[in-house]
Amino acid sequence: MNTHTISSPTSTFASTPHIVSRLPAVGTTIFTVMSALAAEHQAVNLGQGFPDFACDPALVDAVTHAMQAGHNQYPPMAGVPALRQAVSAKIAGLHGRHYDANSEITITAGATQAIITTILAIVHPGDEVIVLEPCYDSYVPNIELAGGVVVRVPLGQSDQPGSFGPDMDRIRAAITPRTRAILINTPHNPSATLWSDADMRALQDLLAPTDILLISDEVYEHIVFDGQQHHSAARYPGLAARAFVVSSFGKTFHVTGWKVGTVAAPASLTAEFRKVHQFNVFTVNTPVQHALAAYLANPAPYLDLPAFYQRKRDLFRQGLAGSRLRLLPSQGSYFQCVDISAVSDLNEADFCQWLTREIGVAAIPLSAFYGNGFDQRVVRFCFAKQDETLISALERLKKL
C-alpha cells in the first residue's frame, strides 16, 4: 500500500510575489488627500471637480423607463445606435461637421476611458506624445502605460504669469520625427481658459505638414461664459481629419458617476480605437445609453448650461472680490483659479492644507497638475456646487 505525505497548510511558506510597478511614480492623488482632509476638518470641499446637486429628474426617469422597457442586456460594442445618431446630430448642429454614426462615433465609459483607449490604440513604445501643462492627471500615466514618451510643454507666456494660452512656438519646438500625438484640452482644467479660434487655426497650420494625431479633450464643451464660443476640433477640417474628439455626458448633465462619454473620429481612426475599446471595456451601461438618447432630443439642457454655470461663477467671483485672493479669468469649465501671493508665503500645497484646516475650505494646488510640481502661487476652486455650499465657503473665505 502506497502512502503519500501531504503537507498541512501551516507548513507551507506563503509569500506574495513581487511585481515591478508599471507606474512607479504614481501614489495617492492630491484630490484624494484633500478630500480626506476636508472630511476630517468638516471643511467645505471646493476641491472635488464634480457637482453636489442632483441632475434633471426627467433624466433619472428616462433611465428607469429604459430599464422597465427591458434594455438591460449588452448593447452593441460601439454603443446604442440611437445614442450614436443623437451624438452625430448634435455635433453637426453645433460644429457643422457630420460624423457617421455607425463608423465614426463610439460611446465610452466616460472620458477617462476614452482617452486611455485612444492612447493605447495609437501610441507604440518609444512614440512621443506632447502634453500641455498644467494638465489633467490621467494623461501622463496613460502615455506611460502605452510605452510612450511624455513631452511636456508649458501653457502660457513666459513673460505673463498666470496665463495659460497655448504657445505655438513652444509646441513647434517640441515636435520631433518621433512625435505621434498631441493632447489638448479646451475649456481647460484646471485653468478655466479657452482656446480661441486663432489658437485652433494656428494648431491646424502647425500640424498640417505632419502625421501627428490630435486628442482633443472637450469634456467642458458646454460650459463657456460671457458669450464666448467653444471651438471644437470638429470645426476645423485639418484638425478633424486627424482628431479623436472626446466629450462627456457626466460633465454636461451633472451625472459624473454614470461614466458615459463619447469619441468622434474619422472612420479609419475609429476602427483602431474600437479594437482596443472592445477589449478594455467592451461596451457601456445599456439603460443609461437609451435614456441619454431620449434626453438629447431636447437641446435645451446643454444649450442652457453656459447661463446656469455663469451665474454660479459670478456668485463665487463676487463673493471673493473683496478678498486678498487675486481672481484669474474663468472663461470656461466650472473652475476658478486664484493667486494667493497677497495672502500667504506658503507654497500652493501647504496653503491648501492650511486653508482646509484653519479656514475650513478645501482647494487644489495647481502644482499638482505639473510633472515637476511647478509652483506659481495659484490654487483652484470648483464652483459646481449648490448656492448654499458656495455661500458657506465664501463666508469662511472672508477671513482671508
N, C-alpha and C positions, 0 to 999 in steps of 0.2 A: 504494500500500500504506500503510495507516494504522499508525502506531506509537503506543504509549502508554508513557509513563514511569511505572514502578512504583517507589515509594519503598521503599528497603530498611528492614527493621525498625529498624536502628540510627539511621535518620534521623528517626524519629518520636518526639516527646517523650511519655513515658509519665508519667501522674500519676494518683494515686488520688483520686477526688472526695471532697471534704469532706462529712461529714454532721453535722447538728445532733443531738446526743445526746438520746434520749428520757429518759435517766436521768443527767443531768449530774453529780449529786451522788454517784453510786454508784462506788466504787472497789473495791479488794481487801478482802474481808471480814476481820474480826478472826479468824474461825475459820481462814481460810487462813494468815494471818500467824502465828498462834500454833502451828498445826500444823507450819509450816515451821521455826519457831524451835525447837520441841520436837525435831524430827528433827535439826536442826543440833547441838543440845546433848545429844542422846541422853536427853532428859527423858521421864518417864512422862507420857503425854498424857491428862490428865483434862479437857481442853477439848473434845475431839470428842464430840458428842452421839449416839454410837451404840455398840453392844456390840463387844467384841473377842473374843467367844466364838461358837461355832457354834450354829446352830439345831437343832431336833429332826431327827435323821437321817430319821425317818419322813416329814417334810415334803419333804425332798430326794428321797426315794424316790418320793413321790407325783408330783413334777414329772417325774421320769424315766419313771414309768409313763404319765403323760399324754402325753408325747412319743412314747413307743413305741406308744401306742394311736392315734396319728395326729392328735392335737389340736395341729396346727402351722400352721393357716391362720387367717385373720381370724375372730375371734368376732363376735357381734352388737355393734353400736356401743355399746350401753348396758352390755354385759358378758354373760358366760356366764350363762344363765338359772339353772342350778343354784347358782351362787355368789350371785346376787342373792336367790334364795329362801332360801339359808342365812343371809345377812345380815339379811333381813327377820325370819326366825325368831329369830335371836339378839337383835335389838333388842326384839322383842315379849317374849321371855323375860326380858330384863334390865330393861327400862324400861316395859313394859306398853302400848306403842303399836305398832299394826300399820301398816307401810308396804307398799303394794302393790309386789311385786317387779317387775312389768312397767313400772309408770309412776312409781314413787317412789324407786327405788334405782338408782344408777349406779356402775359400777366405774371408778375413775380411775387415772391413772399417778402414784400417790402423793398425799399430802395437799396438797403444794405446788401441784401441777397442779389439784387440786380447788378450792383457794382462789382462784387467779388466774382460773380458769374461771368461778367464781361471781361474782367481782367484774366481769369483763368482760361477763357476762350481765346484770347488774342496775345497774351504775353508768354513768351518762351524764356527759359533760363538764359540770363545774360542780356535780355532786352531791357532798354532803359525806358522809364515812364516818368514824365515830368509832372510833379505835383506843385501846386502854388500854395505857399504857406502864408498865414495860418490856414490849416485845413482840417476837415472832419477826420475823426480819429481812426476810422476804418481803412482809409485809403492806403496808407503805408504798409500795414500788416497784410492787406490783400495782395499788394505787389510782391512783398517778400515771400508769401506763401506760394506764389506762382514762379518763384525763382528769378523775378525781375530785379532790376537795379533802380532804386529810387533816386531821382534827380530833383532836388528841392530848389525852387525858385521863389524868392520872397515877393509878395504883393506889395504895392505901394511904391512911392518915390522916395529915394534915399534922403532927399532934402525936405521931405514933408512928413514929419512924424504923425502917426495916426491915420495915414492914408492907406487905402487897401485896393486901389485900382490896379489892373494888370499893367506891367511894364513890358512892352513888346520887345524892347532891346534886350532885356534880361532873358526873356523867353527864347529869343533868336539865338542868343549866345549859348544857351543850354542845349540846343539841338545838335546831335551828332549823327553819324551814319547808323548808330545803334538805337536811336530813339524810335520806339514802337508806338507810343501813345502819349497824349497829354490829357490830364483830368482837370476840368474846370467846374466851378460851382457858382451859379447866379440864380436868384439872390443868394448872397454869401453868408454861410455860417462859419465863423462866428461874427464877422464884422458888420453884417447888415447892409453891405453895399451892393450895388447893381452894376453889371457890365452894360455899358452903353452900346448903342448901335455902332458907333465908331469903333469901339473895342472889338465887337464881333466881326466887323468888316476887316479890321486890321489882322485879326487872327485868321480869317479866311484867306487873306492875301499871303500871310506868312506860311500857312500850311499848303497852299496851292501847288507849289512845285515838289512836294514831298509825298511819301506814302504813310505819313503819320496818321494814326487813328485818333478820334476825339471821343472822350467820355464826358458827357455834359450832364452834371448833376443839377437838376432843376426842380428839386422837391418843394421849394417855396415859391413856385412859379406864380401862384395866385395871390401872394402876399407882397404887394408893392404899393408904395404910398405916393401921395402928393401928385396924383395924375400921371405918374411915370408909367412906362410900359416895360413888361418883361420881354427881353429879346432872346427868344429861344434859338438854339442852334438849328431847329427845324425851319426857321425863317430864311436861312441863308443857303442857297443851293450848294455852294462849295463846302460848307460845313456839314450840311445834312447828308451829303453823299459819303461822308467818312465817319459819321457820328452815331453813337449809342446815346439816345436822349432818355434820361431816367427821370421818372416822376413818381409821386407818392399820393395815394388816396388818404393815407393816415394824416399827413400834414394838411391836406385840403379840407377834409371833412371831420377833423377833430377826433380821429379814431386811430391813433398811432399804434395801439395794441392789436389792431387787426392785422397789421403787417401785410398790406397789399400795395403793390406798386406796378409800374409798367416800364417797359423798354420799347422804344420805337427806333428802328434801324433799317437800312436797306436790306433787301431780301438775302443777299449773299452773306452779310454780316449777321443777320438774324439766324440764318441756318447754322452758323458756327456757335452762336450764343445758345441756341436750343440744344445743341449736342451736350453742352455742359449742364444746362438747366435741367434736362431730363434726368440727370444722374445725381445732382446735388439737392434738388427739392422735388423734382418731377412735375408737381402741379400745386395749385393753391386752393385754399378753402372754397368749396363749391357754393354753399348758400350765400356767403358774403359776395362772391362774384356776381351772382344773379341779382342780389339786392343793389349792388353798385350800378349794374347795367340799367336797372329800372330807375334808379335815382338820378342818373346822368341825363335822363330825358328832359329834366328841368335844369337849365344852366344857371338859374339864379343863385343857388348856394355858392358856386365858385366865383361867379361874377360879382357877388356882394361881399366877398371876402376882403378885398382891399379896404373898404369902408369900415368893416367890422373890426379889423385889427388896427387900422389907423386911429380909431377912437381910443383903443387901449394904449397904443403907443403915445398918443398925445396926453392922455391922462397921466401916464407914467412920467413923461418928459416934463410936463407942467409941475408935477409934484417934486421933481428933482431940481427945477430951475433955480431955486433959491439956495441950493446946497453948494458945497465946495467941490462937488464932483463935476468935472467938465464933460458935458454931453458931446459925444461924437455923432455924426449923422446916422440916422436909421432910415435907409431908403427902402428896405425890403426885408423879409423874414420876420420872425417875432422876437428879435433880439435888440437890445440896446447896450452899446458899449460906452464906458465912461473912463476918463483919465483920472487917476487917483492921486496925481502928483501933489495937489494942493491940500490933500487930506492927511497923507501918511508918507513916511520914509520907508515903509516896509516894501518888500518885493511883492509881486502880484499874488503868489501862492500864500505867503504869510498874511497878507492883507485879507484875503478871502477867508482864511481861518479865523483871524481876529474879528472880522465883520460878523461872521456866523456866531462866534462865542459871545462877543461883547455887545453887539448891536442887535443881533437876532435876525439877520437876513443873510441868506446864502447866495453867493455868486460864483462864477467860474473864472479863473485867471486865463488870459489869452495865451500865456506862455505854454499852457497845456496843449495848444494846437500847433506848436512848433517842435520840430525834432530836436533842436538844440536848447529848448527852453527859453528862447529869446524873450526878454522881459522889457516891455516898453511902458510899464505902469498903466496898463489898461485891463479892465475886467468886464465880463459880460453878464448882463441880467436877461432873463426871459420874461416877457410880459404877456405870454399866452396863459393868462390866469383870470379868475373871476375878479370883478372890480373890487370886491371885499378883500381879496388876497392882496391886490396891488395897493389898496389904500392902507391896509395894515402894514405892509412893507414900507410904504412912504412915511408913515408916522414914525417908524423906528429910524429910518434913514435921516430924518430931520435932526437927529442928534449929531450928525456929521457937520 
